[in-house]
Amino acid sequence: MSLFDSLSDLMKKVTTGNAPAADVHAAYDQVAREVPNGTLADGLSHAFKSGETPPFEQMISGLFDKSTPEQKAGFVNHLLGVLGPAGLAQALSAAGIQGSLTPQQAERISPEAMQVLAQQAAAKDPTIIDQAASFYAQHPTLVKSIGVGALALLMRRISASRG
């Protein structure tokens, strides 16, 4: 049985509420190893935009909270391109950060502040959702923190795109 046949069976279990979280995580680990980052990013973007998952900014806040300082700084730099220096400077100033952002300073940005930043960025430029998906697809282990339902949706999207 191929990986995507197994995913189909797992998705049926997820929909009926009979899929253990450990099975979903294990399937995701296998998918993340076998598909290109672009495919993973597409699935993640789909999960970010879905009405079946929490709002984008809430999911980003959770991912940001679990990120390493370097990942946090990298993601904030992605937002810089959307919000522009003035918008980001205002947000960073509220966190007590002046000048350029270091990984240590990124640690001081609260998940709540990130949620507001992500919401503002998505309102200004909806393509930030796809950019965020591409960024986090490079960190597949971190993606597991979006939750079992969102992971299942992500894998369903990948499976459907392969069929």
N, C-alpha and C positions, 0 to 999 in steps of 0.2 A: 504494500500500500504506500503510495507517495505521500509526501509531506502535505500536499494540498488536499488529498483525500482524507487524511487524518484531521486536517483543519475543519473540513466540512462536518465530520462527525462531532468534533469538539464544539463547533458553533451550534449544532443542534442541542447539545447538552447545555451550553451557556444560555440559549434562549428559553429552555425549560427550567433553568435554575439548578441543573444537576451537574454542573462542571465545577470541580474543586479548584480553588484559586491556584494551587500548586500545579495542576494540569495546564491551566491557561498560561501561567508563567513559563512552564517548561516548553510549551508549544511556541510561545513568543520567542524564547531564547533560540530555538531551532530556526524559526523564520528569520530572525534578525541576523543569524549567521549565514543564511543561504540566499537572501535577496540583496540586491544592490541598495546603497544608501538612498538613492532616488526613489526607489519603490517603497522603502520604509518611510521616507519623508512624505510621500503621497498618502500613505495610510494614516500617518500621524496628523497630517493636515485635515484629512477627512474626519478624524476623531475630534480635532479642535473645532471644526465647523458644524458638527452634528448637533441636532436637537436632543439626541439621546445621551449626551455627556454634559458635564458641567460647562459653564461658559468658558470661552478661551482664556480670559484673564485669570480665572480661578485655577485652571489647569496649569497655566504658565507660572503662577505664583507657587503652586506645589512643586513643580519641577525646579524652579529657581531655589526654593528653600532646601531642596535635597542636593543641589549642585555644589561642586567644589568651588573654592574662591576663584580659580582660573576660569571655570565654566561660567560663573556668575559675571565676571568681568567681560568675558567674551560675548555673552548675551546682551549685556548692557550696551556694549559697543554696537551691536546690531540695532538696538533701539535708537542709538544716537543718530543713525542715518535717517530714521523716520521722524523723530521728534525734533531733530536739529539741535544744535548746541545750546540755544537759549532754553528750549523746553526741557532738555535733559539737565542743564545746569540748574534750573529752578528745582527740579526734582531731587537732584543730588545735594543741593544746598539745604533742602529740608531734612536730609539725612546727615547734615553736618560735614559734607564732603566738598572740598574746594579743589579746583584744578583738575588734572587728568586722573582717571580712575585706575587704581591699582587693585589687584585681587584682594588685598587685605581690606581696602575700603569697600569693595563690593560686598564683603561679608556684613557690613553695617547697614546694607539696604534691607529693610524688613520685607517679608513676604507680602504684607499689606501694601507697602509702597510699590512693590513690583506689580501687584495686581492693578493698581491705579495707572502705573506707567504703561502696562500692556493694554489696558482698556483705552487709554488716550492714543497710543500708537495705532491700535486697530481702527479707531474712529477716524484718525487722520489718514491712514493708508492701510486698507484691508489686506494688502499683500504681505504685511508683517506676519500674518498667520502662516503663510507658506514659508516665509523666511525663518520663522521660529521652528517650524517643522523640520526644515533642512538643517538648522543648527542642532536641534536635539536628536535628529536621526544619526548624527555623528557620535552620539553618546547613548547607544541602545540599552545599556544596563540601567541608566537613569530613567529611560522611558517607562520602565516597568512600574514606576511610582505613580503613573496616571490612573491606575486602578484596573481591576479585572474587566469591568464592563467596557471601558475605553480600549483596553488591549484587544478584547474580543472584536470590537467594531473595527479596529485597525487591521486585524488579521482577516476579518471577513472582506474588507476592501481589497487587501492584497490578493486574497484567494479569488475573488471575483474578477480582478484584473488579469489573472493568469488563465482564466477559463474561457 
